[in-house]
Amino acid sequence: MGGKYHHGDLRGELVRVSLDLIAEQGLAGFSVAEVARRAKVSPGAPYRHFPTRESLLAEVAANIACQLAERVASAAGEHEDPVDALAAAAGAYTRYLIERRAGMNVIYAEGLHGPEHVTLHEQTRRLTDEFLLRCLVVAPDPATALELMEQLFTQAHGYGTFQLDGVFVKHGYPVDLVVKKSSEAARVAIAGRRIVGDHR
């Protein structure tokens, strides 16, 4: 396979290569064989660290959730107003999805829900908490906060997906504009949930 791997941390390299592969081709393009080829190791080498395709993908998904949580926290942390913070969080999710072709689509991929994937579940909770704790501040009650969090994730993912699928590209939208639209949509969603609470 063009020489042995010499960097010392094959496990970490397999995750890094997997992240890059998904960024290029999306989740549909992910395969252990292609990861091994790009890492310049034998097709069987990844299985010494990850016994199944799902175990490697779970490690990759945990890294994605961790990176997303950090991006979201950083973007939200620039704002004191909780609405501004949530809108920025939504925009940060959209930007990451466009850049890496990875978000909830990878984190919740088929086969990753088992109890053995502890790190993935921990990092997923960390990501969702970045949204949920802020939603609890602006929503009138916990149930509405959960609905708002779901809506924000759905909208933010949708804006990113439209860009990746070429829908917004055909309109000539640059990435910054798509991120701005995602943040603005988040503001509308937040305002709507607050109005619903006021009428209860």
N, CA, C and O of each residue as an XYZ file, in Angstrom:
800
protein
N       0.830     -1.218      0.000
C       0.000      0.000      0.000
C       0.861      1.263      0.000
O       0.492      2.262      0.617
N       2.001      1.225     -0.685
C       2.798      2.428     -0.809
C       3.596      2.764      0.431
O       3.899      3.938      0.644
N       3.950      1.807      1.254
C       4.772      2.063      2.427
C       3.980      1.983      3.702
O       2.759      2.140      3.702
N       4.682      1.736      4.793
C       4.013      1.607      6.086
C       3.742      2.977      6.699
O       4.353      3.982      6.337
N       2.823      2.975      7.619
C       2.471      4.207      8.314
C       3.513      4.478      9.399
O       3.820      3.590     10.195
N       4.061      5.701      9.439
C       5.184      5.980     10.327
C       4.890      7.047     11.380
O       5.800      7.411     12.125
N       3.704      7.548     11.477
C       3.434      8.701     12.333
C       3.213      8.335     13.803
O       3.207      9.223     14.656
N       3.033      7.071     14.112
C       2.949      6.676     15.510
C       1.560      6.568     16.067
O       1.292      5.680     16.876
N       0.652      7.453     15.657
C      -0.714      7.424     16.189
C      -1.675      7.063     15.065
O      -2.364      7.928     14.525
N      -1.717      5.798     14.720
C      -2.566      5.382     13.609
C      -4.033      5.611     13.938
O      -4.810      6.011     13.071
N      -4.414      5.360     15.178
C      -5.824      5.556     15.565
C      -6.261      6.995     15.282
O      -7.306      7.230     14.675
N      -5.456      7.942     15.725
C      -5.780      9.350     15.495
C      -5.755      9.719     14.024
O      -6.570     10.517     13.562
N      -4.804      9.128     13.276
C      -4.720      9.404     11.847
C      -5.935      8.859     11.106
O      -6.424      9.496     10.172
N      -6.422      7.710     11.501
C      -7.614      7.146     10.858
C      -8.819      8.048     11.063
O      -9.630      8.225     10.154
N      -8.939      8.617     12.251
C     -10.048      9.546     12.521
C      -9.887     10.808     11.682
O     -10.852     11.287     11.087
N      -8.668     11.347     11.634
C      -8.428     12.565     10.859
C      -8.737     12.349      9.376
O      -9.390     13.179      8.742
N      -8.267     11.240      8.838
C      -8.517     10.923      7.429
C     -10.011     10.733      7.184
O     -10.538     11.157      6.156
N     -10.683     10.097      8.128
C     -12.131      9.898      7.994
C     -12.866     11.229      7.964
O     -13.780     11.412      7.160
N     -12.478     12.162      8.831
C     -13.101     13.493      8.851
C     -12.906     14.198      7.511
O     -13.832     14.811      6.981
N     -11.689     14.104      6.969
C     -11.421     14.742      5.675
C     -12.208     14.078      4.548
O     -12.701     14.751      3.643
N     -12.320     12.757      4.611
C     -13.062     12.028      3.586
C     -14.534     12.435      3.594
O     -15.120     12.665      2.536
N     -15.122     12.523      4.767
C     -16.521     12.935      4.875
C     -16.686     14.375      4.399
O     -17.680     14.704      3.751
N     -15.719     15.236      4.717
C     -15.782     16.632      4.268
C     -15.778     16.727      2.748
O     -16.411     17.613      2.175
N     -15.067     15.815      2.100
C     -14.990     15.824      0.639
C     -16.202     15.179     -0.011
O     -16.732     15.697     -0.995
N     -16.645     14.050      0.534
C     -17.625     13.229     -0.168
C     -18.924     13.007      0.592
O     -19.846     12.374      0.076
N     -19.002     13.521      1.807
C     -20.197     13.282      2.602
C     -20.168     11.899      3.222
O     -19.254     11.112      2.973
N     -21.173     11.609      4.030
C     -21.232     10.323      4.712
C     -21.328      9.160      3.737
O     -20.828      8.070      4.019
N     -21.965      9.381      2.599
C     -22.121      8.308      1.600
C     -20.776      7.848      1.054
O     -20.657      6.714      0.590
N     -19.757      8.710      1.100
C     -18.455      8.353      0.564
C     -17.522      7.716      1.574
O     -16.376      7.398      1.256
N     -18.015      7.528      2.805
C     -17.169      6.975      3.856
C     -17.077      5.460      3.741
O     -18.095      4.774      3.641
N     -15.856      4.944      3.754
C     -15.644      3.495      3.833
C     -14.305      3.249      4.508
O     -13.376      4.044      4.366
N     -14.209      2.157      5.239
C     -12.963      1.822      5.927
C     -11.856      1.570      4.900
O     -10.705      1.941      5.128
N     -12.195      0.951      3.789
C     -11.203      0.661      2.758
C     -10.585      1.948      2.207
O      -9.373      2.027      2.011
N     -11.420      2.943      1.961
C     -10.910      4.211      1.438
C     -10.096      4.957      2.494
O      -9.099      5.605      2.173
N     -10.520      4.866      3.738
C      -9.755      5.480      4.828
C      -8.371      4.839      4.898
O      -7.367      5.540      5.021
N      -8.315      3.517      4.822
C      -7.035      2.813      4.858
C      -6.153      3.218      3.686
O      -4.951      3.427      3.849
N      -6.745      3.325      2.519
C      -5.973      3.717      1.320
C      -5.367      5.092      1.506
O      -4.191      5.299      1.207
N      -6.159      6.036      1.998
C      -5.666      7.406      2.182
C      -4.632      7.494      3.302
O      -3.727      8.326      3.252
N      -4.768      6.647      4.299
C      -3.801      6.629      5.401
C      -2.545      5.839      5.046
O      -1.596      5.776      5.827
N      -2.554      5.232      3.846
C      -1.412      4.448      3.351
C      -1.090      3.262      4.260
O       0.067      2.993      4.582
N      -2.155      2.561      4.661
C      -1.989      1.335      5.438
C      -2.765      0.220      4.747
O      -3.540      0.476      3.825
N      -2.559     -1.003      5.190
C      -3.251     -2.136      4.590
C      -4.743     -2.062      4.900
O      -5.134     -1.432      5.882
N      -5.583     -2.694      4.077
C      -7.025     -2.660      4.318
C      -7.432     -3.197      5.684
O      -8.470     -2.807      6.217
N      -6.628     -4.085      6.253
C      -6.968     -4.659      7.549
C      -6.460     -3.868      8.734
O      -6.889     -4.108      9.862
N      -5.543     -2.919      8.503
C      -4.920     -2.192      9.611
C      -5.918     -1.421     10.487
O      -5.781     -1.446     11.710
N      -6.914     -0.738      9.909
C      -7.853     -0.003     10.767
C      -8.572     -0.899     11.769
O      -8.942     -0.446     12.852
N      -8.772     -2.166     11.416
C      -9.551     -3.059     12.276
C      -8.782     -3.484     13.529
O      -9.354     -4.090     14.435
N      -7.492     -3.166     13.578
C      -6.752     -3.412     14.815
C      -7.118     -2.383     15.879
O      -6.985     -2.641     17.075
N      -7.574     -1.230     15.441
C      -7.965     -0.157     16.359
C      -9.486     -0.034     16.480
O     -10.014      0.320     17.534
N     -10.164     -0.329     15.396
C     -11.630     -0.226     15.351
C     -12.168     -1.525     14.771
O     -12.054     -1.752     13.567
N     -12.753     -2.382     15.604
C     -13.148     -3.712     15.139
C     -14.239     -3.728     14.079
O     -14.380     -4.706     13.344
N     -15.009     -2.651     13.995
C     -16.083     -2.580     13.005
C     -16.096     -1.207     12.350
O     -15.527     -0.247     12.870
N     -16.754     -1.133     11.208
C     -16.954      0.163     10.534
C     -17.650      1.135     11.469
O     -17.306      2.315     11.527
N     -18.650      0.618     12.211
C     -19.430      1.482     13.101
C     -18.586      2.046     14.237
O     -18.796      3.185     14.654
N     -17.629      1.262     14.744
C     -16.804      1.757     15.843
C     -15.896      2.895     15.383
O     -15.659      3.843     16.132
N     -15.389      2.803     14.154
C     -14.602      3.913     13.600
C     -15.496      5.125     13.368
O     -15.139      6.248     13.723
N     -16.659      4.888     12.768
C     -17.558      6.008     12.485
C     -18.039      6.671     13.776
O     -18.226      7.887     13.812
N     -18.240      5.881     14.836
C     -18.653      6.444     16.123
C     -17.577      7.361     16.682
O     -17.879      8.414     17.244
N     -16.318      6.959     16.526
C     -15.208      7.804     16.984
C     -15.153      9.096     16.173
O     -14.914     10.172     16.723
N     -15.372      8.987     14.880
C     -15.404     10.152     14.009
C     -16.572     11.073     14.401
O     -16.409     12.289     14.494
N     -17.731     10.482     14.624
C     -18.915     11.258     15.007
C     -18.705     11.977     16.333
O     -19.150     13.112     16.504
N     -18.026     11.317     17.276
C     -17.726     11.949     18.559
C     -16.843     13.170     18.363
O     -17.030     14.193     19.021
N     -15.877     13.060     17.452
C     -15.020     14.198     17.135
C     -15.819     15.331     16.505
O     -15.589     16.501     16.810
N     -16.752     14.988     15.633
C     -17.603     16.002     15.005
C     -18.455     16.713     16.053
O     -18.553     17.940     16.043
N     -19.066     15.957     16.952
C     -19.883     16.552     18.002
C     -19.051     17.461     18.895
O     -19.505     18.531     19.301
N     -17.834     17.030     19.198
C     -16.924     17.829     20.020
C     -16.553     19.129     19.311
O     -16.612     20.202     19.911
N     -16.172     19.037     18.042
C     -15.805     20.226     17.275
C     -16.986     21.186     17.141
O     -16.830     22.401     17.263
N     -18.162     20.626     16.889
C     -19.361     21.457     16.778
C     -19.666     22.163     18.092
O     -19.978     23.354     18.099
N     -19.576     21.440     19.200
C     -19.838     22.041     20.508
C     -18.895     23.210     20.762
O     -19.301     24.243     21.292
N     -17.625     23.037     20.376
C     -16.654     24.106     20.566
C     -16.951     25.295     19.663
O     -16.844     26.442     20.098
N     -17.319     25.040     18.420
C     -17.672     26.121     17.489
C     -18.881     26.894     17.988
O     -18.898     28.125     17.992
N     -19.893     26.143     18.409
C     -21.135     26.761     18.884
C     -20.881     27.582     20.142
O     -21.353     28.713     20.254
N     -20.136     27.016     21.084
C     -19.840     27.720     22.336
C     -19.046     28.993     22.070
O     -19.302     30.028     22.685
N     -18.087     28.916     21.158
C     -17.272     30.086     20.827
C     -18.112     31.193     20.195
O     -17.989     32.362     20.560
N     -18.971     30.813     19.239
C     -19.817     31.808     18.561
C     -20.811     32.430     19.526
O     -20.994     33.648     19.534
N     -21.456     31.599     20.341
C     -22.450     32.102     21.294
C     -21.794     32.944     22.376
O     -22.385     33.908     22.862
N     -20.571     32.581     22.752
C     -19.880     33.284     23.823
C     -19.503     34.712     23.495
O     -19.116     35.474     24.381
N     -19.613     35.083     22.227
C     -19.305     36.454     21.825
C     -20.464     37.415     22.093
O     -20.336     38.619     21.872
N     -21.593     36.886     22.568
C     -22.791     37.703     22.759
C     -23.322     37.576     24.182
O     -23.418     36.474     24.722
N     -23.659     38.691     24.771
C     -24.257     38.677     26.110
C     -25.756     38.406     26.054
O     -26.301     37.714     26.914
N     -26.417     38.953     25.039
C     -27.860     38.754     24.914
C     -28.140     37.299     24.533
O     -27.541     36.794     23.583
N     -29.036     36.613     25.253
C     -29.276     35.187     24.987
C     -29.847     34.902     23.602
O     -29.575     33.847     23.029
N     -30.628     35.819     23.064
C     -31.163     35.638     21.713
C     -30.043     35.750     20.682
O     -29.958     34.947     19.753
N     -29.192     36.746     20.855
C     -28.039     36.896     19.957
C     -27.147     35.659     20.023
O     -26.639     35.191     19.004
N     -26.963     35.134     21.241
C     -26.108     33.965     21.429
C     -26.680     32.743     20.710
O     -25.939     32.007     20.058
N     -27.978     32.524     20.822
C     -28.607     31.377     20.163
C     -28.575     31.524     18.646
O     -28.338     30.551     17.929
N     -28.811     32.735     18.159
C     -28.760     32.974     16.716
C     -27.355     32.704     16.185
O     -27.195     32.120     15.114
N     -26.344     33.127     16.931
C     -24.959     32.876     16.530
C     -24.638     31.388     16.574
O     -23.904     30.879     15.727
N     -25.189     30.696     17.563
C     -24.981     29.246     17.672
C     -25.538     28.538     16.440
O     -24.890     27.649     15.888
N     -26.725     28.926     16.015
C     -27.337     28.322     14.830
C     -26.487     28.581     13.596
O     -26.273     27.683     12.782
N     -26.003     29.814     13.460
C     -25.148     30.145     12.330
C     -23.857     29.344     12.339
O     -23.373     28.924     11.287
N     -23.297     29.133     13.527
C     -22.056     28.369     13.651
C     -22.264     26.918     13.222
O     -21.397     26.325     12.579
N     -23.409     26.354     13.578
C     -23.723     24.986     13.153
C     -23.785     24.927     11.624
O     -23.207     24.031     11.011
N     -24.483     25.878     11.018
C     -24.631     25.898      9.566
C     -23.272     26.007      8.888
O     -23.000     25.292      7.924
N     -22.419     26.895      9.384
C     -21.105     27.082      8.779
C     -20.274     25.797      8.869
O     -19.631     25.401      7.897
N     -20.291     25.152     10.031
C     -19.530     23.912     10.192
C     -20.038     22.846      9.225
O     -19.241     22.152      8.595
N     -21.339     22.714      9.105
C     -21.916     21.713      8.206
C     -21.469     21.956      6.767
O     -21.133     21.012      6.052
N     -21.465     23.210      6.347
C     -21.042     23.536      4.982
C     -19.563     23.209      4.792
O     -19.170     22.685      3.750
N     -18.744     23.516      5.795
C     -17.303     23.302      5.678
C     -16.935     21.818      5.732
O     -16.047     21.376      5.003
N     -17.605     21.052      6.580
C     -17.189     19.675      6.860
C     -18.167     18.613      6.372
O     -17.898     17.419      6.505
N     -19.297     19.031      5.811
C     -20.340     18.080      5.386
C     -20.738     17.135      6.520
O     -21.086     15.977      6.288
N     -20.681     17.638      7.720
C     -20.922     16.782      8.881
C     -21.662     17.562      9.957
O     -21.348     18.713     10.258
N     -22.657     16.887     10.525
C     -23.430     17.457     11.612
C     -24.258     16.337     12.202
O     -23.753     15.235     12.417
N     -25.512     16.603     12.464
C     -26.393     15.582     13.026
C     -26.533     14.374     12.102
O     -26.830     13.271     12.560
N     -26.319     14.581     10.797
C     -26.412     13.467      9.850
C     -25.375     12.380     10.138
O     -25.632     11.198      9.909
N     -24.211     12.779     10.638
C     -23.185     11.797     10.998
C     -23.348     11.352     12.444
O     -23.222     10.167     12.753
N     -23.628     12.301     13.326
C     -23.755     11.999     14.754
C     -24.853     10.960     15.010
O     -24.724     10.115     15.895
N     -25.924     11.035     14.230
C     -27.040     10.096     14.393
C     -27.108      9.069     13.258
O     -28.179      8.549     12.945
N     -25.965      8.786     12.651
C     -25.940      7.803     11.572
C     -26.366      6.418     12.077
O     -26.232      6.098     13.258
N     -26.871      5.629     11.164
C     -27.351      4.292     11.518
C     -26.226      3.448     12.113
O     -25.104      3.440     11.607
N     -26.544      2.741     13.191
C     -25.586      1.841     13.805
C     -24.764      2.445     14.926
O     -23.917      1.767     15.508
N     -25.009      3.735     15.243
C     -24.188      4.408     16.254
C     -24.930      4.645     17.569
O     -24.467      5.417     18.409
N     -26.061      3.998     17.750
C     -26.894      4.308     18.917
C     -26.668      3.360     20.098
O     -27.278      3.533     21.154
N     -25.806      2.370     19.929
C     -25.601      1.379     20.985
C     -24.895      1.948     22.201
O     -24.201      2.960     22.103
N     -25.066      1.310     23.340
C     -24.483      1.794     24.593
C     -22.958      1.731     24.620
O     -22.325      2.349     25.476
N     -22.369      0.988     23.686
C     -20.908      0.863     23.681
C     -20.206      2.137     23.219
O     -19.016      2.320     23.472
N     -20.942      3.012     22.543
C     -20.338      4.235     22.008
C     -20.451      5.370     23.033
O     -21.124      6.373     22.794
N     -19.795      5.197     24.152
C     -19.939      6.111     25.289
C     -19.463      7.521     24.953
O     -20.145      8.499     25.259
N     -18.306      7.625     24.330
C     -17.745      8.946     24.024
C     -18.657      9.724     23.092
O     -18.853     10.926     23.269
N     -19.215      9.041     22.097
C     -20.142      9.711     21.180
C     -21.338     10.251     21.933
O     -21.745     11.391     21.709
N     -21.911      9.452     22.824
C     -23.091      9.905     23.557
C     -22.751     11.092     24.458
O     -23.559     12.009     24.609
N     -21.563     11.076     25.054
C     -21.152     12.192     25.913
C     -20.981     13.477     25.108
O     -21.421     14.546     25.532
N     -20.346     13.367     23.958
C     -20.113     14.561     23.136
C     -21.406     15.067     22.494
O     -21.572     16.271     22.295
N     -22.318     14.150     22.170
C     -23.616     14.566     21.639
C     -24.396     15.346     22.691
O     -25.018     16.365     22.388
N     -24.357     14.859     23.928
C     -25.022     15.584     25.017
C     -24.401     16.969     25.206
O     -25.103     17.956     25.429
N     -23.086     17.018     25.112
C     -22.395     18.309     25.247
C     -22.856     19.288     24.172
O     -23.092     20.461     24.460
N     -22.985     18.812     22.935
C     -23.438     19.670     21.845
C     -24.873     20.127     22.060
O     -25.174     21.316     21.955
N     -25.757     19.183     22.362
C     -27.163     19.559     22.537
C     -27.341     20.495     23.729
O     -28.202     21.375     23.705
N     -26.535     20.310     24.766
C     -26.625     21.204     25.921
C     -26.236     22.635     25.571
O     -26.759     23.583     26.157
N     -25.316     22.795     24.615
C     -24.947     24.146     24.191
C     -26.165     24.898     23.667
O     -26.272     26.113     23.830
N     -27.081     24.166     23.035
C     -28.324     24.774     22.564
C     -29.392     24.775     23.649
O     -30.025     25.801     23.903
N     -29.593     23.630     24.287
C     -30.721     23.492     25.208
C     -30.625     24.456     26.379
O     -31.623     25.078     26.744
N     -29.458     24.593     26.970
C     -29.326     25.483     28.125
C     -29.629     26.925     27.750
O     -30.166     27.683     28.558
N     -29.287     27.303     26.530
C     -29.616     28.656     26.064
C     -31.092     28.771     25.712
O     -31.700     29.822     25.915
N     -31.666     27.703     25.187
C     -33.107     27.714     24.894
C     -33.923     27.833     26.178
O     -34.968     28.485     26.195
N     -33.453     27.212     27.240
C     -34.163     27.289     28.521
C     -34.205     28.715     29.053
O     -35.118     29.083     29.792
N     -33.214     29.514     28.672
C     -33.172     30.911     29.124
C     -34.230     31.751     28.412
O     -34.843     32.624     29.026
N     -34.446     31.495     27.133
C     -35.342     32.359     26.351
C     -36.761     31.803     26.232
O     -37.685     32.556     25.925
N     -36.955     30.509     26.465
C     -38.285     29.901     26.303
C     -39.089     30.007     27.592
O     -38.514     30.089     28.677
N     -40.429     30.006     27.481
C     -41.264     30.168     28.669
C     -41.312     28.948     29.575
O     -41.652     29.075     30.752
N     -40.977     27.758     29.055
C     -41.018     26.548     29.866
C     -40.126     25.493     29.214
O     -39.747     25.643     28.052
N     -39.786     24.427     29.943
C     -38.867     23.407     29.405
C     -39.360     22.725     28.135
O     -38.571     22.451     27.230
N     -40.659     22.450     28.063
C     -41.185     21.774     26.874
C     -40.989     22.642     25.632
O     -40.619     22.147     24.567
N     -41.241     23.934     25.781
C     -41.045     24.851     24.656
C     -39.568     24.976     24.315
O     -39.209     25.108     23.145
N     -38.714     24.934     25.323
C     -37.269     24.983     25.088
C     -36.809     23.800     24.247
O     -35.982     23.952     23.347
N     -37.349     22.622     24.544
C     -36.996     21.434     23.761
C     -37.471     21.561     22.317
O     -36.746     21.209     21.386
N     -38.685     22.063     22.134
C     -39.205     22.274     20.784
C     -38.343     23.284     20.031
O     -38.051     23.103     18.849
N     -37.940     24.350     20.725
C     -37.115     25.380     20.098
C     -35.760     24.804     19.700
O     -35.272     25.068     18.602
N     -35.155     24.024     20.583
C     -33.869     23.419     20.250
C     -33.984     22.549     19.002
O     -33.134     22.617     18.114
N     -35.022     21.742     18.936
C     -35.239     20.884     17.775
C     -35.391     21.713     16.504
O     -34.834     21.377     15.459
N     -36.149     22.795     16.609
C     -36.383     23.659     15.455
C     -35.086     24.328     15.000
O     -34.823     24.425     13.801
N     -34.279     24.790     15.956
C     -33.032     25.463     15.605
C     -32.064     24.517     14.913
O     -31.435     24.883     13.921
N     -31.942     23.293     15.437
C     -31.080     22.309     14.789
C     -31.574     21.999     13.372
O     -30.784     21.912     12.432
N     -32.889     21.836     13.236
C     -33.466     21.484     11.933
C     -33.236     22.598     10.920
O     -32.832     22.341      9.786
N     -33.494     23.830     11.333
C     -33.294     24.963     10.429
C     -31.821     25.124     10.063
O     -31.480     25.285      8.891
N     -30.951     25.079     11.074
C     -29.522     25.289     10.822
C     -28.969     24.214      9.891
O     -28.160     24.503      9.010
N     -29.411     22.975     10.091
C     -28.977     21.879      9.227
C     -29.549     22.061      7.820
O     -28.868     21.804      6.827
N     -30.773     22.496      7.746
C     -31.412     22.688      6.447
C     -30.739     23.749      5.603
O     -30.553     23.560      4.401
N     -30.375     24.857      6.213
C     -29.680     25.903      5.459
C     -28.343     25.389      4.933
O     -27.981     25.641      3.784
N     -27.611     24.664      5.786
C     -26.338     24.115      5.340
C     -26.513     23.104      4.228
O     -25.737     23.089      3.272
N     -27.522     22.259      4.342
C     -27.774     21.232      3.334
C     -28.159     21.850      1.994
O     -27.734     21.373      0.941
N     -28.957     22.903      2.034
C     -29.320     23.578      0.787
C     -28.083     24.132      0.084
O     -28.004     24.109     -1.144
N     -27.131     24.622      0.849
C     -25.885     25.105      0.245
C     -25.080     23.942     -0.340
O     -24.594     24.021     -1.468
N     -24.943     22.863      0.437
C     -24.176     21.708     -0.022
C     -24.801     21.052     -1.243
O     -24.089     20.573     -2.125
N     -26.116     21.028     -1.297
C     -26.818     20.391     -2.413
C     -26.926     21.292     -3.645
O     -27.460     20.882     -4.676
N     -26.417     22.522     -3.532
C     -26.385     23.408     -4.689
C     -27.600     24.290     -4.865
O     -27.661     25.070     -5.816
N     -28.574     24.187     -3.969
C     -29.787     24.992     -4.105
C     -29.450     26.474     -3.971
O     -29.825     27.277     -4.826
N     -28.747     26.837     -2.905
C     -28.381     28.237     -2.698
C     -27.263     28.672     -3.641
O     -27.169     29.847     -3.996
N     -26.423     27.734     -4.043
C     -25.349     28.058     -4.980
C     -25.938     28.579     -6.280
O     -25.423     29.527     -6.872
N     -27.023     27.951     -6.717
C     -27.678     28.387     -7.958
C     -28.242     29.794     -7.832
O     -28.407     30.494     -8.832
N     -28.539     30.210     -6.598
C     -29.007     31.577     -6.362
C     -27.846     32.555     -6.204
O     -28.051     33.762     -6.069
N     -26.637     32.024     -6.221
C     -25.468     32.875     -6.080
C     -25.154     33.283     -4.656
O     -24.452     34.269     -4.433
N     -25.674     32.523     -3.671
C     -25.451     32.887     -2.275
C     -24.048     32.456     -1.826
O     -23.700     31.281     -1.941
N     -23.247     33.388     -1.321
C     -21.984     32.981     -0.686
C     -22.259     32.350      0.677
O     -23.352     32.491      1.226
N     -21.261     31.656      1.216
C     -21.446     30.961      2.489
C     -21.827     31.929      3.601
O     -22.693     31.621      4.421
N     -21.193     33.092      3.636
C     -21.488     34.056      4.702
C     -22.963     34.466      4.694
O     -23.561     34.661      5.753
N     -23.540     34.593      3.512
C     -24.952     34.966      3.423
C     -25.848     33.833      3.927
O     -26.844     34.080      4.607
N     -25.493     32.607      3.595
C     -26.272     31.459      4.069
C     -26.228     31.380      5.591
O     -27.248     31.127      6.233
N     -25.057     31.593      6.163
C     -24.914     31.591      7.625
C     -25.761     32.710      8.236
O     -26.419     32.508      9.257
N     -25.740     33.883      7.612
C     -26.543     35.009      8.102
C     -28.027     34.674      8.045
O     -28.769     34.973      8.981
N     -28.461     34.057      6.954
C     -29.869     33.680      6.825
C     -30.260     32.658      7.890
O     -31.362     32.716      8.434
N     -29.361     31.726      8.187
C     -29.618     30.738      9.231
C     -29.788     31.415     10.584
O     -30.695     31.075     11.343
N     -28.924     32.367     10.883
C     -29.014     33.093     12.154
C     -30.301     33.908     12.233
O     -30.940     33.969     13.283
N     -30.674     34.530     11.128
C     -31.912     35.316     11.108
C     -33.132     34.423     11.287
O     -34.081     34.798     11.975
N     -33.113     33.253     10.675
C     -34.211     32.303     10.845
C     -34.305     31.848     12.300
O     -35.397     31.629     12.824
N     -33.152     31.710     12.941
C     -33.138     31.335     14.355
C     -33.828     32.409     15.196
O     -34.585     32.096     16.115
N     -33.567     33.657     14.880
C     -34.210     34.754     15.623
C     -35.734     34.698     15.486
O     -36.468     34.918     16.449
N     -36.188     34.401     14.276
C     -37.640     34.299     14.042
C     -38.222     33.152     14.858
O     -39.288     33.285     15.460
N     -37.524     32.036     14.872
C     -37.997     30.871     15.633
C     -38.057     31.182     17.126
O     -39.019     30.825     17.806
N     -37.029     31.843     17.624
C     -36.992     32.199     19.049
C     -38.144     33.133     19.393
O     -38.829     32.943     20.398
N     -38.352     34.140     18.557
C     -39.445     35.086     18.803
C     -40.788     34.379     18.784
O     -41.663     34.677     19.598
N     -40.956     33.443     17.857
C     -42.209     32.706     17.767
C     -42.487     31.872     18.998
O     -43.625     31.810     19.463
N     -41.465     31.232     19.527
C     -41.646     30.414     20.732
C     -41.964     31.283     21.938
O     -42.712     30.871     22.825
N     -41.403     32.476     21.975
C     -41.704     33.383     23.078
C     -43.151     33.866     23.005
O     -43.824     34.001     24.027
N     -43.617     34.123     21.794
C     -45.012     34.559     21.610
C     -45.982     33.455     22.023
O     -46.990     33.705     22.684
N     -45.648     32.211     21.612
C     -46.479     31.070     22.013
C     -46.580     31.008     23.549
O     -47.656     30.783     24.102
N     -45.465     31.209     24.205
C     -45.462     31.171     25.669
C     -46.295     32.272     26.275
O     -46.947     32.072     27.299
N     -46.279     33.455     25.640
C     -47.043     34.581     26.170
C     -48.533     34.351     26.105
O     -49.284     34.927     26.892
N     -48.981     33.506     25.166
C     -50.415     33.291     24.980
C     -50.938     32.111     25.781
O     -52.130     31.808     25.718
N     -50.082     31.443     26.527
C     -50.532     30.277     27.297
C     -51.260     30.727     28.568
O     -51.714     29.890     29.348
